[in-house]
Amino acid sequence: MDRRSFLQFGRSGVLPETPWDLFCHRLQRTVRGDFKRLDGLNEAYHAAQICIYRLADIQHIYALCREYEVAMVLDGFASPQTVHTRDLLMVQFSPSLNIIEELGEQACLAQPSVTAGQLLALGYYQFSRVPAEMTIAQWFASPLYHDCRPYFSFLSGVERINAIFADGSQAVVGGFGVDDRSALSVPILSRCIPNLFELLREDSVETQLASDYWPYSYRLDSLKKNLVDINIARFFQGHQGRIIWVQQWVIRKIPQDVLLLKAQLPEEECADSESIARINDRIKGLFDPTGIFLYDDEVIG
């Protein structure tokens, strides 16, 4: 809210008149960030963007988006021009949220605006082919820069994530096994994880586990012990902002670039498209049944 509007607030004609106006007004009063309305880009629905300076403000944004039925969108994975189904809030992280805290010589805790270039300069060679200016939030959410072979998701180096789920709960998730089952103390995970293990036993998924390419949007393969131990954090690699909001990462150094990316594969059908859509939709329904985040079919192109 600019100075003039602030001084005039409460006078006739300045009070919010529509649910969208009220949403924007409350967002500006609650969240510390650079806010901009994007009205006029979509005739049917409204859109706005906010660049936040505090990680804690994500909880406020989540609560308001849920109350006003506004889709909460990670910047770079949709736009008012590509979504024509409902109101949108595009969320960006301020460049100031780029702190790297070293955890010994081989790992670090990284904030969302840390860039691939920063990490590559520190010896994290899994970022060798990632655009230097891409933030870690965008990198983790994009399926383009993670190894596309079943069981090779560990080459991202991701060990743990601090995430907010569609029910508003927040948790740190990572390794999952006999010695660490803390993820099950989070209600949404205790409900979803058994279902994910059931999906692993479906014929179409088992077929893909034995193939050279993983076609699904979510890394179910990371939940089956093969080359390394099970890790729930890696399940969300390539999520595109559809089922989770991640704001901190523990990343381990990968000392050389050994990734096989999807762009390196020849164009071919690696799985039944109906199976892909069904599995993706099932996972979306488990983690975000009320649609806090976007559905795949809401985004054009």
C-alpha positions in Angstrom: 0.0 0.0 0.0 1.5 3.4 -1.0 1.7 6.4 1.4 -1.4 8.1 0.0 -3.6 5.0 0.2 -2.4 4.4 3.7 -3.3 7.9 4.9 -6.7 7.6 3.2 -7.5 4.1 4.3 -10.9 3.9 6.0 -12.4 6.7 4.0 -15.2 6.2 1.5 -14.1 4.4 -1.6 -10.8 3.1 -0.2 -12.1 0.1 1.8 -11.8 -3.2 -0.1 -15.0 -3.9 -2.1 -14.5 -7.5 -3.4 -13.0 -10.7 -1.9 -10.0 -10.2 -4.2 -9.5 -6.6 -3.0 -9.7 -7.8 0.6 -7.3 -10.6 0.0 -4.7 -8.2 -1.5 -5.3 -5.7 1.4 -4.8 -8.3 4.1 -1.8 -9.7 2.4 0.0 -6.3 2.3 -0.9 -5.7 6.0 0.3 -9.1 7.1 3.4 -10.0 4.9 6.6 -8.1 4.7 7.3 -8.0 0.9 7.1 -6.3 -2.4 3.6 -6.6 -3.6 2.2 -6.0 -7.1 -1.2 -6.6 -8.6 -1.2 -8.1 -12.1 -4.8 -7.2 -12.9 -5.7 -7.1 -16.6 -3.5 -10.0 -17.7 -6.5 -12.5 -17.5 -10.0 -11.4 -18.2 -11.7 -14.0 -16.0 -9.5 -14.1 -12.9 -7.2 -12.0 -10.9 -3.4 -12.3 -10.2 -0.8 -10.7 -8.1 2.8 -11.3 -7.1 4.8 -10.9 -3.9 8.5 -11.1 -3.2 9.0 -12.1 0.5 11.9 -11.3 2.8 11.1 -13.6 5.7 10.6 -17.4 5.5 8.0 -17.2 8.3 5.7 -15.2 6.1 5.0 -18.3 4.0 2.6 -19.4 6.8 0.7 -16.2 6.5 0.5 -16.4 2.7 -0.7 -20.0 3.0 -3.5 -19.1 5.4 -4.8 -16.2 3.3 -4.6 -18.2 0.1 -6.6 -21.0 1.7 -9.2 -18.6 3.2 -9.8 -16.8 -0.1 -9.3 -19.9 -2.4 -6.4 -18.3 -4.2 -3.8 -20.6 -5.8 -0.4 -20.3 -4.2 2.2 -20.5 -7.1 5.9 -20.8 -7.0 7.3 -18.2 -9.4 8.5 -19.7 -12.6 6.0 -22.6 -12.8 2.9 -20.8 -13.9 1.7 -17.3 -14.9 -1.6 -15.4 -15.3 -1.2 -16.1 -19.0 -1.0 -19.9 -18.6 -3.7 -20.4 -15.9 -7.3 -19.5 -16.6 -9.1 -21.3 -13.8 -8.8 -19.2 -10.7 -7.1 -16.3 -8.9 -3.3 -16.6 -8.5 -0.7 -15.4 -6.2 2.8 -15.7 -7.6 5.4 -16.0 -4.8 9.0 -15.1 -5.1 11.8 -15.2 -2.6 13.9 -12.1 -2.0 17.5 -12.4 -3.2 18.5 -11.7 0.4 17.3 -15.2 1.3 20.5 -16.7 -0.1 22.4 -17.7 3.0 24.5 -20.9 2.9 25.4 -22.5 6.2 28.2 -25.0 5.9 27.6 -28.3 7.7 31.2 -29.6 7.6 33.1 -29.9 4.4 30.6 -32.0 2.4 27.2 -30.5 3.0 25.3 -27.3 3.7 22.0 -25.8 4.7 20.7 -23.6 1.9 18.0 -21.0 1.8 15.6 -20.7 -1.2 17.3 -17.9 -3.1 20.7 -19.6 -3.1 21.7 -20.0 -6.7 23.1 -22.9 -8.7 26.1 -20.8 -9.5 26.8 -20.2 -5.8 26.7 -23.9 -5.0 28.7 -24.9 -8.0 31.5 -22.5 -7.0 31.6 -24.3 -3.6 32.1 -27.7 -5.3 28.6 -29.0 -5.7 29.1 -30.4 -9.2 25.5 -31.6 -9.5 24.8 -28.0 -10.5 27.2 -28.0 -13.4 24.5 -28.0 -16.1 21.9 -25.9 -14.1 21.6 -22.2 -15.2 23.8 -20.3 -12.8 21.1 -17.8 -11.9 18.4 -20.4 -11.1 17.5 -20.5 -7.4 17.6 -23.7 -5.4 13.8 -23.4 -5.0 13.3 -23.4 -8.7 16.0 -26.1 -9.3 14.4 -28.5 -6.7 10.9 -28.0 -8.2 12.0 -28.5 -11.8 12.1 -32.0 -13.3 14.7 -30.9 -15.9 17.8 -30.9 -13.7 17.5 -34.1 -11.7 18.7 -37.5 -12.9 15.9 -39.2 -14.8 16.9 -42.8 -14.1 15.0 -44.9 -11.5 16.9 -45.0 -8.2 19.3 -42.2 -9.2 17.4 -39.3 -7.5 20.2 -39.3 -4.8 22.5 -37.6 -7.3 20.8 -34.3 -6.4 22.6 -34.5 -3.1 19.4 -33.5 -1.3 19.3 -35.0 2.2 16.6 -33.1 4.0 14.0 -30.4 3.3 12.0 -28.1 5.5 8.6 -28.0 3.9 5.0 -26.7 4.3 2.3 -29.1 3.2 -1.1 -28.4 1.8 -2.8 -28.9 5.2 -0.6 -26.1 6.7 1.7 -28.5 8.7 5.4 -27.9 8.6 8.1 -30.5 8.9 11.7 -31.5 8.2 11.8 -34.7 6.2 14.6 -36.8 4.9 15.8 -40.3 5.4 13.2 -42.9 6.3 13.9 -46.3 7.8 14.0 -48.5 10.8 16.1 -46.0 12.8 14.2 -42.9 11.7 10.5 -42.9 11.2 9.9 -39.4 12.5 8.0 -38.4 9.4 5.1 -40.5 10.5 4.6 -38.1 13.4 3.3 -35.6 10.9 -0.4 -36.3 10.2 -0.4 -35.7 6.5 2.7 -37.9 6.1 1.4 -40.7 8.3 -1.7 -40.7 6.0 0.1 -40.4 2.7 3.3 -42.5 3.1 1.5 -45.9 3.4 -0.4 -45.0 0.2 2.9 -44.2 -1.6 4.3 -47.6 -0.7 1.1 -49.2 -2.1 1.6 -47.3 -5.4 5.1 -48.7 -5.6 3.6 -52.2 -5.9 1.4 -51.3 -8.9 2.3 -53.1 -12.1 2.9 -50.0 -14.1 5.2 -48.5 -11.5 7.1 -51.7 -11.1 7.6 -51.7 -14.9 9.1 -48.2 -14.8 11.3 -49.1 -11.8 12.9 -51.7 -14.1 13.3 -49.3 -17.0 15.9 -46.7 -17.9 13.7 -43.7 -17.4 11.3 -42.4 -14.6 8.3 -40.7 -16.2 6.2 -39.7 -13.2 6.1 -36.2 -11.7 7.0 -37.5 -8.2 10.0 -39.7 -7.3 8.3 -42.8 -5.9 11.6 -44.6 -6.8 13.3 -42.8 -3.9 11.0 -44.7 -1.5 12.5 -48.1 -2.5 15.9 -49.1 -1.2 18.2 -49.9 -4.0 21.4 -48.0 -4.6 20.9 -45.9 -1.4 18.6 -45.8 1.6 15.0 -44.5 1.3 14.7 -40.7 1.4 11.3 -39.0 1.6 12.7 -35.5 0.7 13.8 -36.7 -2.7 10.3 -38.0 -3.4 9.3 -34.3 -4.0 12.1 -33.5 -6.6 10.5 -32.0 -9.7 7.2 -31.2 -7.8 6.7 -27.9 -9.9 4.9 -26.3 -6.9 2.0 -28.7 -7.2 1.9 -30.5 -3.8 4.3 -28.9 -1.4 6.2 -25.7 -0.5 9.9 -26.1 0.3 12.0 -23.4 1.9 15.2 -24.9 3.2 17.4 -27.8 2.0 20.3 -29.8 3.4 22.4 -30.7 0.4 25.4 -33.0 0.1 28.2 -32.4 -2.4 28.3 -34.6 -5.4 32.0 -34.4 -6.5 31.4 -34.8 -10.2 28.7 -34.3 -12.8 27.3 -37.8 -13.5 23.7 -36.9 -14.1 21.6 -38.3 -16.9 19.0 -35.6 -17.7 15.8 -36.1 -19.6 17.0 -33.8 -22.3 19.7 -36.3 -23.1 17.2 -39.1 -23.9 15.7 -39.7 -27.4 12.1 -38.7 -27.8 10.1 -41.9 -27.1 7.2 -43.1 -25.1 8.6 -44.6 -21.9 5.3 -45.3 -20.3 1.6 -45.4 -20.8 0.3 -41.7 -20.7 -2.8 -42.9 -19.0 -0.8 -44.5 -16.2 1.3 -41.4 -15.8 -1.7 -39.2 -15.4 -3.4 -41.6 -13.0 -0.4 -42.0 -10.7 0.3 -38.2 -10.7 -3.4 -37.5 -10.0 -3.4 -40.0 -7.2 -0.5 -38.4 -5.5 -1.9 -34.9 -6.0 -5.1 -36.1 -4.3 -3.2 -37.5 -1.4 -1.1 -34.5 -0.6 -3.4 -31.6 -1.8 -7.0 -32.7 -2.0 -8.4 -29.1 -1.7 -6.1 -27.6 -4.3 -4.1 -25.1 -2.4 -1.5 -25.5 -5.1 -2.2 -25.8 -8.8 -3.4 -29.0 -10.6 -1.4 -30.1 -13.7 -4.4 -29.5 -16.0 -4.8 -25.9 -14.8 -1.5 -24.9 -16.5 -1.5 -24.5 -20.3 1.7 -25.3 -22.0 
